[in-house]
Amino acid sequence: MHMGQADKVQKLRAAIGSVIVGKEEVVDHLLTAVLAGGHVLLEDLPGTGKTLLAKTLARSMDLVFKRVQFTPDLMPSDVTGIEYLDQKAKDFVFREGPVFSDILLADEVNRATPRTQSSLLEAMEERQVTVDGKTRTLSPFFFVIATQNPVESAGTFPLPEAQMDRFLLKLSMGLPGKEEELIILERFERASGDPYDRLTPVLTGRDLAKLKKAAEEVYIHPQLLSYLADIIQATRDCRKLQITAGVSPRGSLALLKAAKAYAFIKGRDHVVPEDIQHLAVPVLAHRLVLERTYGILSAPEKLITQILDQIPVPTETWGR
């Protein structure tokens, strides 16, 4: 990796770490998704810092941040925007919705109706929205962080498979341990105000575009591509694993892009088997459709771990 690029990645991690305490792995996964051009589903209890994480990510890269609180009465036009008749101009004018941003936090996405959830689909997949027959392009950096509460399911509409498949990673921040909790409390106690307020951008959009390009160019050995394909194929061996549907080709491409971006963030110009193993659960588990999941919340994660245990890991020198 070019030294300047490695420095930029480190600066970005440090900037986010100055606000978000002790969540290095979550931050690395989030940056992996940004560089791989994917979106993230954060499943966590309220109050764990999901909004702060999204805002911190946006500010440290000088990107436009918007947040939408998803509710049962939210309309698709509240997300994408709407054409309305401007009485003064005597013409129709388009008022942009919050998708016209760089980082969009879709808070409690499963509280909105399927129709409103699907208004995000085109935006996430195509980076464009079509309103009243007219297609408008979104930011090239458009990145969705959607959140949902894993505990409270009353009044929610579970995300359909097609929507789940559009998230590159599904993550959980988790609650802080005692040491992290103390650091959070001490920061607020010692410092005057919120660390977020003192955060300044360490990257520009131009820097980010270069980092994304460099992540795409990370080398993956043909044997590792074969290893990745073996993992995907194993998820499709449905009879053995009680899976209704295995991982789609979109999922296998997601794992490839994520592995390259993660290797890049870790300062390497090539993928190693550990990158694929490390990302298999957050990239693949939420894409599985299981026959019976009643009472077994972690079943998809366990299945992916089981698959990883069964597939022999190739041994090679992984550079070019």
Solvent accessible surface area in square Angstrom, and as a share of the most:
residue,aa,sasa,rsa
1,M,63,0.28
2,H,129,0.58
3,M,135,0.60
4,G,28,0.27
5,Q,40,0.18
6,A,22,0.17
7,D,68,0.35
8,K,64,0.27
9,V,4,0.02
10,Q,92,0.41
11,K,117,0.50
12,L,6,0.03
13,R,58,0.21
14,A,68,0.53
15,A,10,0.08
16,I,0,0.00
17,G,30,0.29
18,S,54,0.35
19,V,10,0.06
20,I,12,0.06
21,V,15,0.09
22,G,31,0.30
23,K,29,0.12
24,E,122,0.55
25,E,100,0.45
26,V,16,0.09
27,V,8,0.05
28,D,5,0.03
29,H,11,0.05
30,L,0,0.00
31,L,3,0.02
32,T,0,0.00
33,A,0,0.00
34,V,12,0.07
35,L,9,0.05
36,A,17,0.13
37,G,24,0.23
38,G,8,0.08
39,H,5,0.02
40,V,0,0.00
41,L,0,0.00
42,L,0,0.00
43,E,40,0.18
44,D,9,0.05
45,L,64,0.32
46,P,97,0.61
47,G,84,0.80
48,T,17,0.10
49,G,25,0.24
50,K,22,0.09
51,T,47,0.27
52,L,54,0.27
53,L,0,0.00
54,A,0,0.00
55,K,64,0.27
56,T,0,0.00
57,L,0,0.00
58,A,1,0.01
59,R,83,0.30
60,S,0,0.00
61,M,0,0.00
62,D,92,0.48
63,L,21,0.11
64,V,81,0.47
65,F,52,0.22
66,K,71,0.30
67,R,112,0.41
68,V,12,0.07
69,Q,67,0.30
70,F,0,0.00
71,T,45,0.26
72,P,79,0.50
73,D,115,0.59
74,L,23,0.11
75,M,97,0.43
76,P,25,0.16
77,S,38,0.24
78,D,67,0.35
79,V,0,0.00
80,T,15,0.09
81,G,3,0.03
82,I,69,0.35
83,E,37,0.16
84,Y,81,0.31
85,L,87,0.43
86,D,38,0.20
87,Q,132,0.59
88,K,194,0.82
89,A,63,0.49
90,K,166,0.70
91,D,83,0.43
92,F,128,0.53
93,V,52,0.30
94,F,37,0.16
95,R,142,0.52
96,E,103,0.46
97,G,6,0.06
98,P,26,0.17
99,V,0,0.00
100,F,29,0.12
101,S,4,0.03
102,D,18,0.09
103,I,1,0.00
104,L,0,0.00
105,L,0,0.00
106,A,0,0.00
107,D,16,0.08
108,E,45,0.20
109,V,0,0.00
110,N,15,0.08
111,R,40,0.15
112,A,0,0.00
113,T,43,0.25
114,P,74,0.47
115,R,160,0.58
116,T,1,0.01
117,Q,1,0.00
118,S,52,0.33
119,S,18,0.11
120,L,0,0.00
121,L,35,0.18
122,E,56,0.25
123,A,0,0.00
124,M,6,0.02
125,E,71,0.32
126,E,102,0.46
127,R,53,0.19
128,Q,55,0.25
129,V,1,0.01
130,T,63,0.37
131,V,19,0.11
132,D,117,0.60
133,G,73,0.70
134,K,115,0.49
135,T,73,0.42
136,R,48,0.17
137,T,113,0.66
138,L,8,0.04
139,S,25,0.16
140,P,97,0.61
141,F,39,0.16
142,F,0,0.00
143,F,5,0.02
144,V,0,0.00
145,I,0,0.00
146,A,0,0.00
147,T,0,0.00
148,Q,22,0.10
149,N,19,0.10
150,P,62,0.39
151,V,110,0.63
152,E,87,0.39
153,S,84,0.54
154,A,80,0.62
155,G,56,0.53
156,T,25,0.14
157,F,70,0.29
158,P,113,0.71
159,L,18,0.09
160,P,62,0.39
161,E,106,0.48
162,A,53,0.41
163,Q,1,0.00
164,M,31,0.14
165,D,21,0.11
166,R,49,0.18
167,F,0,0.00
168,L,10,0.05
169,L,0,0.00
170,K,50,0.21
171,L,13,0.06
172,S,67,0.43
173,M,11,0.05
174,G,28,0.27
175,L,122,0.61
176,P,35,0.22
177,G,42,0.40
178,K,161,0.68
179,E,140,0.63
180,E,42,0.19
181,E,75,0.34
182,L,80,0.40
183,I,76,0.39
184,I,57,0.29
185,L,108,0.54
186,E,79,0.36
187,R,55,0.20
188,F,107,0.45
189,E,144,0.65
190,R,184,0.67
191,A,30,0.23
192,S,108,0.70
193,G,46,0.44
194,D,42,0.22
195,P,13,0.08
196,Y,27,0.10
197,D,99,0.51
198,R,130,0.47
199,L,18,0.09
200,T,95,0.55
201,P,67,0.42
202,V,52,0.30
203,L,4,0.02
204,T,72,0.42
205,G,21,0.20
206,R,190,0.69
207,D,27,0.14
208,L,1,0.01
209,A,47,0.37
210,K,116,0.49
211,L,1,0.01
212,K,36,0.15
213,K,121,0.51
214,A,17,0.14
215,A,2,0.02
216,E,117,0.53
217,E,101,0.45
218,V,8,0.05
219,Y,51,0.19
220,I,21,0.11
221,H,31,0.14
222,P,87,0.55
223,Q,78,0.35
224,L,0,0.00
225,L,79,0.39
226,S,61,0.40
227,Y,5,0.02
228,L,8,0.04
229,A,46,0.36
230,D,68,0.35
231,I,0,0.00
232,I,3,0.02
233,Q,103,0.46
234,A,26,0.20
235,T,0,0.00
236,R,91,0.33
237,D,45,0.23
238,C,37,0.22
239,R,211,0.77
240,K,157,0.67
241,L,19,0.10
242,Q,86,0.38
243,I,2,0.01
244,T,86,0.50
245,A,43,0.33
246,G,18,0.17
247,V,1,0.01
248,S,36,0.23
249,P,93,0.59
250,R,85,0.31
251,G,0,0.00
252,S,26,0.17
253,L,101,0.50
254,A,8,0.06
255,L,0,0.00
256,L,38,0.19
257,K,106,0.45
258,A,0,0.00
259,A,0,0.00
260,K,39,0.17
261,A,1,0.01
262,Y,18,0.07
263,A,0,0.00
264,F,5,0.02
265,I,1,0.01
266,K,82,0.35
267,G,41,0.40
268,R,61,0.22
269,D,76,0.39
270,H,42,0.19
271,V,0,0.00
272,V,25,0.14
273,P,8,0.05
274,E,106,0.48
275,D,1,0.01
276,I,0,0.00
277,Q,55,0.25
278,H,63,0.28
279,L,0,0.00
280,A,0,0.00
281,V,43,0.25
282,P,17,0.10
283,V,0,0.00
284,L,0,0.00
285,A,5,0.04
286,H,16,0.07
287,R,17,0.06
288,L,15,0.07
289,V,39,0.23
290,L,26,0.13
291,E,100,0.45
292,R,149,0.55
293,T,62,0.36
294,Y,196,0.75
295,G,85,0.82
296,I,83,0.42
297,L,167,0.83
298,S,47,0.30
299,A,12,0.10
300,P,24,0.15
301,E,58,0.26
302,K,125,0.53
303,L,23,0.11
304,I,0,0.00
305,T,64,0.37
306,Q,80,0.35
307,I,1,0.01
308,L,28,0.14
309,D,116,0.60
310,Q,120,0.53
311,I,24,0.12
312,P,116,0.73
313,V,66,0.38
314,P,28,0.18
315,T,126,0.73
316,E,83,0.37
317,T,117,0.68
318,W,25,0.09
319,G,27,0.26
320,R,202,0.74
